[in-house]
Amino acid sequence: MSTRRTVRRLPLHLAAALTIVICLFPVYWMITTSFKPNRDIQSEHPHLLPQTWTLDHFKRAIDAEGFGLFWRNSVLVTLGAVLLALIVALGASFAVARMRWRGRRQFMLMVFVAQMAPWESLIIPVYIISRDTDMLDRLPTLTLVYFMMTLPFTIVVLRGFIATIPAELEESAQVDGCTRFGAFRHVAFPLLAPGLMATSLFGYITAWNEFAYANFLIIKQQDHRTLPVWLSSFHNTFGTDWGATMAASTLFALPALAVFLLLQRHVTSGFAAGAVKG
């Protein structure tokens, strides 16, 4: 019986393995290229693994003008957007999941509409608002844009996650003398860790990788640019130095990879729980 089940699942396993290889091969090629010397990169017969390992490309990427400044800008903008989205979404999702008020369904409908809307279609309105309020070329403006991008998804997931926590737990705490806020903070909030981790990861990756608004719309001043914008001009700075370009791309991808590895235990459970009653 076990053998038959294995045979039936073999095509699924092969399809999954093929998908993983196709998705990960560009990343693998980027990382290995960043360790290859230029003669191996430009060779007509490239190897899957570097024949000679070098760190020169990483040194040139780190020593590039503005690397530290753009890194700081990206970290500040990303963390600011994620924290702001979590704070606002936590209150909104609690109000939707626990309270009964007129317009609750309409509110969630608008949240879903905002989640489905392509953000590229809003570039012109956001630009006009930023221009008229004298908020162009400012990192707080970019932070607010990323906050608006991640807020709808965060509300949807946290709302479904809060709905899975029995309200009786908070009611018991209130009977014991806790206020409504105290009951939520001491009872429900600790149980929200997987949902908070999952939404934080989504918001972090979205804000960290965003390019269009930072490059074409909000930020024009050189000192206020973020890492994706710096990476797009990296090739122009180094000409055909593909090794340095790949090294810069690897350094850019490392924070997102590190955050994912730290939060991966909570991501699956958070998304699944948030979808139960979403």
C-alpha angles and dihedrals in degrees: 000000000000091000092052091050091050092050092049092050095045095091089051092051092048091049091049092049091049091050092050092050093049093048097044101039095080089051091048091049091049093052096044092046090055088061097046123096116242094257091059093045092053094042118122089225107047121193126225090230126039112260089203123025122219137173095198093104092056091049091054091047094050092045092051115119114270097008095127093041094050091045090054091048092052093048093049094046094045097046092044093052094046095048093046092049092049093050095048095039092049091058094042095047092048091051092050097044100041108026133065114220137147114271096025094127092044089051092054090046090056089048091054090047090052090049093052096044113103108241092214088069090060097055094100096047091046090049093051092049092047092047095048092048093046092242100128119121093023128121094217088061091054089047090054091049092053089045090056091048095054100034100081094051091046092052093049095050097042092046091056091044094051089049090061092057110088111247088216089075091062092041090055090052090050090051088054090056106274121134118237091260092045092050091051093046096048101034113023102028096062089053091055094069096107092048092047091049093049095049092043090055092050092048093046095052092044094051096038095053099037112124113159100067094040094049108032105026126017108026123052101144112094097226093054098054125115133226097268090056092046090049092052091057094042093090091053090052096050100031109210096353095130092168092062090044092053091045090052090049091051092051089049092053096046098080093051090047092048092050091048093051091050094049102033093104091061100036099076095042091045095052092043094049092045091054097051097083099008 
